[in-house]
Amino acid sequence: MQHIELPEDYSLVLQEVSEHGEEELALLAETLSFEQSRLHHIIQSLQHKGLISLSRSAGHGVWIRLSSKGRKFVQTLWPETGLSYGF
């Protein structure tokens, strides 16, 4: 896997999403105490890097989950996570 460097707040987003399998955007902003605009910027960047994917559900907001590349990346950062869920 190619080397990807991320700022700490980007890593926090990946870690939080990996712990839950997926995360709703508004809840993620609240959990991490990030302003919505900052989180949107981080999400766009992570999506551009191919580390996450987004999906919309009717009436339930935007959901974030790790892409297969994102799961591999997280496993290299935090091998102890074990990421056993399958999507």
C-alpha positions as a printed NumPy array, in Angstrom:
array([[  0.   ,   0.   ,   0.   ],
       [  1.282,   3.443,  -0.863],
       [  2.358,   5.627,   2.026],
       [ -0.324,   8.088,   3.136],
       [  0.334,  10.726,   5.757],
       [ -2.601,  12.25 ,   7.571],
       [ -3.01 ,  15.009,  10.128],
       [ -4.092,  13.873,  13.578],
       [ -7.714,  14.981,  13.162],
       [ -8.005,  12.932,   9.942],
       [ -6.693,   9.892,  11.821],
       [ -9.242,  10.489,  14.593],
       [-12.045,  10.387,  12.036],
       [-10.746,   7.115,  10.577],
       [-10.327,   5.616,  14.021],
       [-13.841,   6.562,  15.117],
       [-15.415,   5.199,  11.929],
       [-13.384,   1.987,  12.132],
       [-14.501,   1.37 ,  15.716],
       [-18.19 ,   1.482,  14.78 ],
       [-18.111,   0.12 ,  11.228],
       [-19.937,   3.202,  10.023],
       [-20.819,   6.552,  11.504],
       [-23.45 ,   9.198,  10.831],
       [-21.871,  12.523,   9.852],
       [-23.672,  14.741,  12.397],
       [-23.016,  12.286,  15.231],
       [-19.352,  12.049,  14.241],
       [-19.001,  15.838,  14.411],
       [-20.564,  15.817,  17.867],
       [-18.5  ,  12.871,  19.117],
       [-15.207,  14.409,  17.981],
       [-16.241,  17.988,  18.866],
       [-15.453,  19.146,  15.317],
       [-17.247,  21.995,  13.615],
       [-19.374,  20.743,  10.717],
       [-17.323,  22.725,   8.179],
       [-14.034,  21.232,   9.432],
       [-15.444,  17.723,   9.388],
       [-16.795,  18.207,   5.85 ],
       [-13.325,  19.248,   4.703],
       [-11.76 ,  16.176,   6.354],
       [-14.401,  13.855,   4.893],
       [-13.884,  15.254,   1.388],
       [-10.138,  14.769,   1.686],
       [-10.447,  11.2  ,   3.   ],
       [-12.931,  10.394,   0.251],
       [-10.57 ,  11.854,  -2.364],
       [ -7.79 ,   9.613,  -0.998],
       [-10.13 ,   6.626,  -1.379],
       [-10.163,   5.822,   2.343],
       [-13.883,   6.275,   3.023],
       [-17.186,   6.073,   1.231],
       [-20.388,   7.992,   1.899],
       [-23.987,   6.939,   1.61 ],
       [-27.21 ,   8.814,   2.184],
       [-30.237,   7.289,   3.794],
       [-33.675,   8.837,   3.523],
       [-34.239,  10.899,   6.641],
       [-31.179,   9.531,   8.416],
       [-28.397,  11.778,   7.125],
       [-25.056,  10.876,   5.623],
       [-23.238,   7.73 ,   6.731],
       [-19.481,   7.274,   6.531],
       [-17.729,   3.928,   6.307],
       [-14.228,   2.825,   5.474],
       [-13.544,   1.692,   1.933],
       [-11.531,  -1.484,   1.429],
       [ -8.455,   0.724,   0.999],
       [ -9.413,   2.544,   4.213],
       [ -9.767,  -0.739,   6.139],
       [ -6.319,  -1.852,   4.966],
       [ -4.869,   1.544,   5.884],
       [ -6.414,   1.459,   9.366],
       [ -5.093,  -2.07 ,   9.909],
       [ -1.57 ,  -0.835,   9.154],
       [ -1.993,   2.096,  11.558],
       [ -3.706,   0.152,  14.344],
       [ -3.19 ,  -3.595,  13.795],
       [ -4.813,  -4.312,  17.151],
       [ -8.21 ,  -3.198,  15.82 ],
       [ -8.673,  -6.452,  13.981],
       [-11.467,  -4.987,  11.81 ],
       [-13.547,  -8.118,  11.495],
       [-16.75 ,  -6.607,  10.149],
       [-17.529,  -7.173,   6.495],
       [-19.127,  -4.772,   4.041]])
